[in-house]
Amino acid sequence: MAAAATAITVVPANEASCDDLRTIFGTRGPAARCQCQRYKLEPKESFGSFPAEERAFRLRQQTDCGNPDSDATSGLVAYIDGEPVGWCAVEPRPAYSGLVRVFRVPWDGRDEDKTDESIWAVTCLFTRAGFRKRGVSRALARAAVDFARERRAWALEAYPMVSKNAILEELHPGTESVYADAGLTEVHRPTLRRAVLRVDF
C-alpha cells in the first residue's frame, strides 16, 4: 500500500524484515520496552514478569515478519525512502486480550460484542525519533483503514488520547486529528482523557 504522502510507503508487517521491526522499536525508551505488547498481555502477566526480549519475540511471532507469503500479520510498517520509520498495530479487536478486559475503554456506555472479530482496532501508532512530524502516523492510519477494509472488516476503531496532558503521557495511541484525517469519526467519549473513533465499512 502506498500512502498519500510522497516517499512514505506502508506495507503489512509480514512483508517487513524482523530487522526493520527492531530498527523501528529501537533498544531504549518506551517502545523498546513495550514491543507493542500492552494489550497483548494475558491475565497476571506484566512487563516486569518477563524480559523485553520475550516481548520482542512475541511481536515477531504476531507479525510473522520476514514472511511475505504469510496470510496472517498484526500490523503495518512504514518506510521513507526505504528506511523503516513507523509502526501501526491493527488487527481484529478480540486479538487484543488486554483491551477486551478493560472496563471503561472502549466498552463503557456501549453495547458491544467483545468477541466480534469483524470489528478491527488500531491500538498503536509509533514513529521513530528523527522521522516525526513528516506525516508517518497519518500515512499509517490511512493504510490501516485500507488494510482492515481489504480483509473484510465491518468497522475499524481507534482510541486516541484527547487531553493535552494525556497525549504527552501516552502518545502511541495516536491523536484525534490523525484518525479523523483517515476518515474515522468520534462515536463515544468514555473518559475525559480518551475518545473512541470509528469508521464503518
Secondary structure, DSSP 8 states (H G I E B T S, - for coil): -B-SSTTEEEEEGGGS-HHHHHHHH-SSHHHHHHTT-TTT--TT--TTTS-HHHHHHHHHHHHTTT-TT-S--SEEEEEETTEEEEEEEEEEGGG-HHHHH-SSTTTTT----TT-TTEEEEEEEEE-TTSTTSSHHHHHHHHHHHHHHHTT-SEEEE--B-SHHHHHH--TT--HHHHHHTT-EEEE--SSSB-EEEEE-
